[in-house]
Amino acid sequence: MRAIRVSIPLFLLTIAALVPCTASAATTIGQLLPPFAAGSCAGRAVVQVSAETGTNGYAVPAGGGVITAWKTQTGPQAGTMKLKVFRPTGVPGEFLSVGEEGPHSVAANTAPTFASGVRIPVQAGDMLGLVGAGLNCESEYMATKTGYKSQVFPMGVDPAPGTTATIEGNSTGFALEIAAIVEPDADHDGYGDETQDACPADATAHTFPCPVPTPAPPGPAPTPDSPPVLTLSSRAKQAALKSKAVIVAASANEAVTFRATGSVAVPGGGAFSLIPTSAAGAPSAKVKLPLGIPKVARAKIRAALRAGKKVRANVHVVATDSAGQTSNAGQAVMIVSPPPKRR
């Protein structure tokens, strides 16, 4: 283990940007920086509590979600690396271990990504950390980059998820070589909405086919102070490339204006917003709302389907009545290849 220049040894994980960050899509936290080549991890847990101003932070943003992938970067030494997620308890220096993934063996001078089986539910303010051994796992800035701050647990301490531990000391000028992908989790079922949950509007299921909601029996006429009752009945599987749109079917118990938005996640091709649309609806009448698929997204979807990959769209509808009251609902739609033409 290298001789440290602060009161405590530090081995830190650098976080790399894995996907683009948008308000409604997956978010990258953490950084991958040029690895400091002289240090090695010491077998203790470390948490990154801040980063330099203007750079990507290591804390989960507002809204929380699920960590579905992470990445690290090594210098000229190989070893093992484990992702850790910590939550401040409010007691100075004390953290709750929220979750972990690994350890994984990592080679020297590489930047491996880990995604298979990664699923760590997180909330806003949770912080990335690591436990590593025998490898380069930190970037060092010392006095020039004082915004990078980390806290180190005692030697040999690796708190299990669900337990708390207290730090041994603080360090400034060190940054962990770790980045993680946080996906939204609209139904709070612990599965990332973009790559893990086929039913993001239903917490009871996350694989196709999604449960079909039972229509509510006819009730009394709406009152001025009650929001509209919105129902979505879109087809769960659609050959959307043929129509160049994902078709949303919506109805409400009173006259409303529907506003539909959505996105489509293409494995290996990124996430794309669908073209939003609006339409008026009479009481109890089913209205079809076509969400156009941009041309660049259609090409990516076509390539993914030909490669046998699953492509899913998430749609969201807001119904607004004459009094300005709103209701909203979401649904997942699997985009499939059109059936072969009959000869």
C-alpha positions as CSV (number, residue, x, y, z in Angstrom):
1,M,0.0,0.0,0.0
2,R,1.4,3.4,-0.9
3,A,2.5,5.9,1.7
4,I,-0.3,8.5,2.0
5,R,0.2,12.3,2.2
6,V,-2.7,12.9,4.5
7,S,-3.6,11.6,8.0
8,I,-5.4,8.6,6.6
9,P,-4.8,6.2,3.7
10,L,-7.2,6.5,0.8
11,F,-8.2,4.2,-2.1
12,L,-10.9,5.8,-4.2
13,L,-13.0,4.7,-7.1
14,T,-13.4,7.0,-10.2
15,I,-16.8,7.3,-11.8
16,A,-17.2,7.4,-15.6
17,A,-20.0,8.8,-17.6
18,L,-21.9,5.8,-19.0
19,V,-24.9,7.4,-20.7
20,P,-26.2,10.9,-21.5
21,C,-28.1,12.6,-18.7
22,T,-31.6,13.9,-19.3
23,A,-34.4,15.0,-16.9
24,S,-36.6,12.0,-17.6
25,A,-34.0,9.3,-18.5
26,A,-31.1,7.6,-16.8
27,T,-28.5,9.8,-15.0
28,T,-24.8,9.3,-14.6
29,I,-23.2,10.1,-11.3
30,G,-19.5,10.0,-10.4
31,Q,-16.4,10.4,-12.6
32,L,-13.6,8.6,-14.3
33,L,-10.4,10.7,-14.1
34,P,-6.8,10.0,-15.1
35,P,-5.8,7.3,-12.5
36,F,-3.0,8.2,-10.0
37,A,-0.4,5.5,-10.8
38,A,1.4,5.2,-7.5
39,G,-1.3,4.2,-5.1
40,S,-3.2,1.0,-4.4
41,C,-6.4,0.2,-2.5
42,A,-6.0,-0.9,1.1
43,G,-9.0,-3.1,1.7
44,R,-11.2,-0.6,3.5
45,A,-14.4,1.2,2.6
46,V,-14.3,4.7,1.2
47,V,-17.1,7.1,0.4
48,Q,-16.8,10.1,-1.9
49,V,-18.7,13.0,-0.2
50,S,-18.0,15.8,-2.8
51,A,-16.5,16.6,-6.1
52,E,-14.9,19.7,-7.7
53,T,-17.3,22.5,-8.6
54,G,-18.5,22.1,-12.2
55,T,-17.8,18.4,-12.4
56,N,-20.1,15.4,-12.1
57,G,-21.0,14.7,-8.5
58,Y,-21.0,11.3,-6.7
59,A,-24.5,11.8,-5.0
60,V,-27.8,10.4,-6.3
61,P,-29.9,13.4,-7.6
62,A,-33.5,14.3,-6.6
63,G,-36.0,11.6,-7.3
64,G,-33.7,8.7,-6.6
65,G,-34.1,5.5,-8.6
66,V,-32.1,2.3,-9.1
67,I,-28.4,1.8,-9.9
68,T,-28.3,-0.6,-12.9
69,A,-24.7,-0.4,-14.0
70,W,-21.3,0.9,-12.9
71,K,-17.8,1.5,-14.3
72,T,-14.3,1.9,-12.9
73,Q,-10.9,2.7,-14.3
74,T,-7.5,1.2,-13.2
75,G,-3.9,2.2,-13.4
76,P,-0.9,-0.2,-13.8
77,Q,-2.0,-2.6,-11.1
78,A,-4.7,-5.3,-11.1
79,G,-6.8,-6.3,-8.1
80,T,-10.5,-6.4,-7.0
81,M,-13.1,-3.7,-6.8
82,K,-16.6,-3.6,-5.1
83,L,-19.1,-0.8,-5.6
84,K,-20.6,0.5,-2.3
85,V,-23.5,3.0,-1.8
86,F,-23.7,4.9,1.5
87,R,-26.3,7.1,3.1
88,P,-25.6,9.7,5.8
89,T,-27.5,8.9,9.0
90,G,-27.5,12.5,10.4
91,V,-25.0,11.5,13.0
92,P,-21.6,13.2,12.2
93,G,-19.3,10.7,10.5
94,E,-21.8,7.8,10.5
95,F,-23.1,6.2,7.3
96,L,-25.7,3.5,6.5
97,S,-24.5,0.9,3.9
98,V,-27.4,1.0,1.4
99,G,-26.1,-1.6,-1.1
100,E,-23.1,-3.1,-2.9
101,E,-22.2,-5.0,-6.0
102,G,-19.1,-7.2,-6.5
103,P,-16.3,-7.7,-5.8
104,H,-15.0,-8.1,-9.3
105,S,-11.4,-8.9,-10.5
106,V,-10.1,-6.0,-12.6
107,A,-7.1,-6.0,-14.8
108,A,-4.5,-3.2,-15.0
109,N,-5.0,-0.2,-17.4
110,T,-8.7,-1.1,-18.1
111,A,-12.1,0.6,-17.8
112,P,-14.5,-2.3,-17.2
113,T,-18.3,-1.9,-17.0
114,F,-20.5,-4.1,-14.8
115,A,-24.3,-4.3,-15.6
116,S,-25.4,-7.9,-15.4
117,G,-27.5,-8.4,-12.2
118,V,-26.8,-4.9,-10.9
119,R,-29.9,-3.5,-9.1
120,I,-29.4,-1.2,-6.1
121,P,-32.4,1.0,-5.1
122,V,-31.2,4.4,-4.0
123,Q,-32.7,7.7,-2.9
124,A,-31.6,11.3,-3.3
125,G,-28.4,12.1,-1.4
126,D,-27.0,8.6,-1.3
127,M,-23.2,8.6,-2.1
128,L,-21.0,6.3,-4.1
129,G,-18.1,4.5,-2.5
130,L,-15.9,1.4,-2.9
131,V,-13.9,-1.3,-1.4
132,G,-10.8,-2.3,-3.3
133,A,-7.7,-4.3,-2.9
134,G,-4.3,-4.5,-4.6
135,L,-5.0,-2.1,-7.5
136,N,-4.8,1.6,-8.5
137,C,-8.2,3.1,-7.8
138,E,-7.9,6.8,-7.2
139,S,-7.0,10.1,-8.7
140,E,-4.9,12.5,-6.6
141,Y,-5.0,16.3,-6.9
142,M,-3.8,17.3,-3.4
143,A,-3.9,21.1,-2.9
144,T,-5.0,21.9,-6.5
145,K,-8.5,20.3,-6.4
146,T,-9.8,20.8,-2.9
147,G,-13.4,20.2,-4.0
148,Y,-12.8,16.5,-4.1
149,K,-13.3,15.2,-0.6
150,S,-13.7,11.6,0.7
151,Q,-14.1,9.9,4.0
152,V,-12.4,6.6,5.0
153,F,-13.6,3.9,7.3
154,P,-11.1,2.0,9.6
155,M,-8.8,-0.6,8.1
156,G,-10.7,-3.8,7.2
157,V,-14.1,-2.3,7.7
158,D,-16.6,-3.1,4.9
159,P,-20.1,-2.5,6.4
160,A,-22.7,-5.0,5.1
161,P,-25.9,-3.5,3.5
162,G,-28.3,-2.5,6.2
163,T,-25.6,-1.8,8.8
164,T,-23.9,1.5,9.9
165,A,-20.3,2.3,10.4
166,T,-18.3,5.4,11.5
167,I,-15.5,7.0,9.5
168,E,-11.9,7.1,10.7
169,G,-10.9,10.3,8.9
170,N,-11.2,12.7,6.0
171,S,-9.1,13.4,2.9
172,T,-9.0,16.3,0.4
173,G,-7.8,16.2,-3.2
174,F,-8.6,12.5,-3.9
175,A,-11.3,11.3,-6.2
176,L,-12.7,7.7,-6.6
177,E,-12.5,6.1,-10.0
178,I,-16.1,5.1,-10.2
179,A,-19.3,6.1,-12.1
180,A,-22.8,4.6,-11.9
181,I,-26.0,4.7,-13.9
182,V,-29.2,5.7,-12.0
183,E,-32.4,4.9,-13.8
184,P,-35.8,6.3,-12.7
185,D,-38.2,4.0,-10.8
186,A,-41.7,5.4,-11.3
187,D,-43.6,2.6,-9.5
188,H,-40.9,2.2,-6.7
189,D,-40.6,-1.6,-7.2
190,G,-36.8,-1.6,-7.1
191,Y,-36.3,-2.2,-10.9
192,G,-34.9,0.5,-13.3
193,D,-37.6,1.7,-15.6
194,E,-35.4,1.8,-18.8
195,T,-33.7,-1.6,-18.8
196,Q,-35.2,-3.7,-16.1
197,D,-38.9,-2.9,-15.7
198,A,-41.3,-3.8,-18.6
199,C,-44.2,-2.5,-16.4
200,P,-43.0,0.8,-15.0
201,A,-46.6,1.9,-14.1
202,D,-47.3,-1.3,-12.0
203,A,-45.3,-2.1,-8.9
204,T,-46.7,-5.7,-8.8
205,A,-44.9,-6.7,-12.1
206,H,-41.8,-6.0,-14.0
207,T,-41.9,-8.5,-16.9
208,F,-44.3,-8.9,-19.9
209,P,-47.2,-9.4,-20.0
210,C,-48.1,-6.6,-17.7
211,P,-51.4,-6.9,-15.7
212,V,-54.4,-5.3,-17.5
213,P,-56.2,-2.9,-15.1
214,T,-59.8,-3.8,-14.5
215,P,-62.0,-0.9,-15.6
216,A,-63.9,0.7,-12.8
217,P,-67.7,0.3,-12.8
218,P,-69.7,3.3,-13.9
219,G,-69.9,5.7,-11.1
220,P,-71.8,8.9,-10.4
221,A,-71.3,11.9,-12.7
222,P,-68.2,13.8,-11.9
223,T,-68.4,16.7,-9.5
224,P,-66.7,20.1,-10.0
225,D,-64.1,19.2,-7.3
226,S,-63.2,15.7,-8.6
227,P,-60.4,15.0,-11.2
228,P,-61.2,13.0,-14.3
229,V,-60.8,9.2,-14.1
230,L,-58.3,8.3,-16.8
231,T,-57.9,4.8,-18.3
232,L,-55.2,3.6,-20.8
233,S,-55.9,0.6,-22.9
234,S,-53.1,0.6,-25.5
235,R,-52.0,-2.6,-27.1
236,A,-49.1,-4.0,-25.1
237,K,-47.2,-5.1,-28.3
238,Q,-47.2,-2.9,-31.4
239,A,-45.5,-3.0,-34.8
240,A,-44.8,0.7,-34.5
241,L,-42.3,0.9,-37.3
242,K,-45.1,0.3,-39.8
243,S,-47.2,3.2,-38.5
244,K,-44.1,5.3,-37.5
245,A,-45.8,5.9,-34.2
246,V,-46.7,4.3,-30.9
247,I,-50.5,4.4,-30.6
248,V,-51.8,5.2,-27.1
249,A,-55.5,4.5,-26.4
250,A,-57.1,6.7,-23.6
251,S,-60.5,7.4,-22.2
252,A,-61.9,9.4,-19.3
253,N,-65.3,9.6,-17.5
254,E,-65.8,13.2,-18.5
255,A,-64.8,15.5,-21.3
256,V,-61.1,16.2,-21.2
257,T,-58.1,17.2,-23.2
258,F,-55.5,14.4,-23.5
259,R,-51.7,15.2,-23.7
260,A,-49.5,12.2,-24.5
261,T,-45.7,12.0,-24.2
262,G,-43.2,9.2,-24.2
263,S,-39.8,7.8,-24.8
264,V,-38.3,4.6,-26.3
265,A,-35.2,2.8,-25.0
266,V,-33.2,1.0,-27.7
267,P,-30.7,-1.5,-26.3
268,G,-27.2,-0.4,-27.5
269,G,-28.7,2.6,-29.3
270,G,-29.7,5.0,-26.6
271,A,-33.0,6.6,-25.5
272,F,-35.2,8.8,-27.7
273,S,-38.2,11.0,-27.0
274,L,-41.4,10.3,-28.9
275,I,-43.2,13.2,-30.7
276,P,-45.9,14.4,-28.2
277,T,-49.5,14.8,-29.2
278,S,-52.8,16.2,-27.9
279,A,-56.5,15.5,-28.5
280,A,-59.9,16.2,-27.1
281,G,-62.0,13.4,-25.7
282,A,-65.7,13.0,-25.0
283,P,-67.0,11.3,-21.9
284,S,-66.2,7.5,-22.0
285,A,-65.0,7.7,-25.6
286,K,-61.7,5.9,-26.5
287,V,-59.3,8.3,-28.2
288,K,-56.2,7.2,-30.1
289,L,-53.1,9.3,-29.6
290,P,-50.2,8.6,-32.0
291,L,-46.8,9.4,-30.6
292,G,-44.5,9.8,-33.6
293,I,-41.1,8.0,-33.7
294,P,-38.3,10.2,-35.0
295,K,-36.5,9.0,-38.1
296,V,-33.2,8.5,-36.3
297,A,-34.9,6.4,-33.7
298,R,-36.7,4.3,-36.3
299,A,-33.4,3.3,-37.8
300,K,-32.0,2.3,-34.4
301,I,-35.2,0.3,-33.5
302,R,-35.1,-1.5,-36.8
303,A,-31.4,-2.6,-36.3
304,A,-32.2,-3.7,-32.7
305,L,-35.2,-5.8,-33.7
306,R,-33.2,-7.4,-36.5
307,A,-30.5,-8.3,-33.9
308,G,-33.2,-10.0,-31.8
309,K,-33.2,-7.4,-29.1
310,K,-36.3,-6.2,-27.1
311,V,-37.3,-2.5,-27.6
312,R,-39.7,-0.9,-25.2
313,A,-41.5,2.4,-25.2
314,N,-42.8,4.1,-22.1
315,V,-45.8,6.4,-22.6
316,H,-47.4,8.9,-20.3
317,V,-50.8,10.6,-20.6
318,V,-52.3,13.6,-18.7
319,A,-56.0,14.2,-18.9
320,T,-57.2,17.8,-18.1
321,D,-60.9,18.7,-17.6
322,S,-62.7,22.0,-18.0
323,A,-62.0,22.9,-14.4
324,G,-58.3,22.5,-14.9
325,Q,-58.1,19.3,-12.8
326,T,-55.7,16.6,-14.0
327,S,-55.1,12.9,-13.8
328,N,-52.2,11.0,-15.3
329,A,-51.2,7.4,-16.1
330,G,-48.4,5.5,-17.7
331,Q,-48.0,2.3,-19.7
332,A,-45.3,0.3,-21.3
333,V,-45.5,-0.8,-24.9
334,M,-43.2,-3.5,-26.5
335,I,-42.2,-2.6,-30.1
336,V,-42.1,-5.7,-32.3
337,S,-41.4,-6.5,-35.9
338,P,-44.3,-6.4,-38.3
339,P,-45.7,-9.9,-39.3
340,P,-44.3,-11.1,-42.7
341,K,-46.3,-10.2,-45.7
342,R,-48.6,-12.9,-47.2
343,R,-47.6,-14.2,-50.6
